[in-house]
Amino acid sequence: QVQLVESGGGLVQPGGSLRLSCATSATFFTMYDMAWYRQAPGNQRALVAIITSSGSANYGESVNGRFTISRDNAKKMVYLQMNSLKPEDTAVYYCYGRFRSEYWGQGTQVTVSS
């Protein structure tokens, strides 16, 4: 069973930055497509950003230009750099991995508020 563990969430003021990290136990990590999703209260879980096994990245429209997803294959880590944060970015952020099966982390809370 592959484990995904997020870290880096917290409280930040509007306009601030946070960097989320996701540590994985995946044996064949380089084969995984990795992504970040988020879910705000009352809303469905939504894709924030995805990075494929080949390193190609795509973003949700609401975060494009502000967030950057990256991966370190040697460390089996995925990151989400979040800049120019807005109150509407407040949500629980989940790490997601896909290779033959799908895996989810437990989530980390991000709150953007003054």
C-alpha positions as CSV (number, residue, x, y, z in Angstrom):
1,Q,0.0,0.0,0.0
2,V,1.4,3.4,-1.0
3,Q,1.3,6.1,1.6
4,L,1.1,9.8,0.8
5,V,1.8,12.3,3.7
6,E,1.2,16.0,3.2
7,S,2.8,18.8,5.2
8,G,3.2,22.5,5.1
9,G,-0.4,23.7,5.6
10,G,-1.3,26.5,8.0
11,L,-2.7,30.0,8.3
12,V,-1.5,32.7,6.0
13,Q,-2.6,36.2,5.2
14,P,-4.0,37.1,1.8
15,G,-1.2,37.8,-0.6
16,G,1.1,35.4,1.2
17,S,2.8,32.2,0.2
18,L,2.9,28.6,1.4
19,R,4.7,25.5,0.2
20,L,3.0,22.2,0.5
21,S,5.0,18.9,0.5
22,C,3.9,15.4,-0.1
23,A,6.1,12.5,0.8
24,T,5.4,9.1,-0.8
25,S,6.4,5.5,-0.1
26,A,5.9,4.6,-3.8
27,T,8.4,2.1,-5.0
28,F,8.1,3.1,-8.7
29,F,7.6,6.8,-8.0
30,T,8.9,7.9,-11.4
31,M,6.0,6.1,-13.0
32,Y,3.4,8.0,-11.0
33,D,1.3,10.9,-12.1
34,M,1.0,13.1,-9.1
35,A,-1.5,15.8,-8.3
36,W,-2.9,18.2,-5.7
37,Y,-6.6,18.5,-5.0
38,R,-8.5,20.7,-2.6
39,Q,-11.8,20.6,-0.9
40,A,-13.5,23.6,0.7
41,P,-16.5,23.1,3.1
42,G,-19.6,22.4,1.1
43,N,-17.7,21.9,-2.1
44,Q,-16.6,18.9,-4.1
45,R,-12.9,18.0,-4.2
46,A,-11.3,19.8,-7.2
47,L,-8.1,19.4,-9.1
48,V,-5.5,22.1,-8.3
49,A,-2.5,20.9,-10.3
50,I,-1.1,17.7,-11.8
51,I,2.3,16.7,-12.9
52,T,2.8,13.6,-15.0
53,S,5.5,11.0,-14.8
54,S,7.2,12.8,-17.6
55,G,7.1,16.1,-15.8
56,S,4.4,17.9,-17.7
57,A,2.3,20.1,-15.5
58,N,-1.2,21.5,-15.8
59,Y,-3.3,23.7,-13.5
60,G,-6.8,24.5,-12.5
61,E,-8.0,27.8,-14.0
62,S,-8.3,29.5,-10.6
63,V,-4.7,28.9,-9.6
64,N,-2.9,29.1,-12.9
65,G,-0.1,31.6,-12.7
66,R,-0.1,31.6,-8.9
67,F,0.7,28.0,-8.0
68,T,3.5,25.8,-9.2
69,I,3.6,22.0,-8.9
70,S,7.0,20.2,-8.9
71,R,8.4,16.8,-8.1
72,D,11.7,15.4,-6.9
73,N,12.0,11.8,-8.1
74,A,15.1,11.1,-6.1
75,K,13.3,12.1,-2.8
76,K,9.9,10.7,-3.9
77,M,8.4,14.1,-3.1
78,V,5.8,16.4,-4.7
79,Y,5.5,20.1,-3.9
80,L,3.0,22.8,-4.4
81,Q,4.3,26.3,-4.2
82,M,1.3,28.7,-3.6
83,N,1.8,32.4,-4.1
84,S,-0.5,35.4,-4.0
85,L,-2.9,33.4,-1.9
86,K,-6.5,34.5,-1.7
87,P,-9.3,33.7,0.9
88,E,-11.0,31.5,-1.6
89,D,-7.9,29.2,-1.6
90,T,-8.9,28.1,1.9
91,A,-9.4,24.4,1.8
92,V,-8.0,21.0,2.8
93,Y,-5.3,20.1,0.2
94,Y,-4.8,16.5,-0.7
95,C,-1.9,14.8,-2.4
96,Y,-2.9,12.2,-5.0
97,G,-0.9,9.6,-6.9
98,R,-1.8,7.3,-9.8
99,F,0.0,4.3,-11.2
100,R,-2.1,1.2,-11.7
101,S,-4.1,2.3,-8.7
102,E,-5.0,5.6,-7.1
103,Y,-3.8,6.8,-3.7
104,W,-4.7,9.8,-1.5
105,G,-3.1,11.5,1.4
106,Q,-5.0,12.5,4.6
107,G,-4.9,16.2,3.7
108,T,-3.5,19.4,5.1
109,Q,-5.5,22.5,6.0
110,V,-4.7,25.8,4.3
111,T,-6.4,28.8,5.7
112,V,-6.0,32.2,4.0
113,S,-7.4,35.0,6.3
114,S,-6.4,38.3,7.8
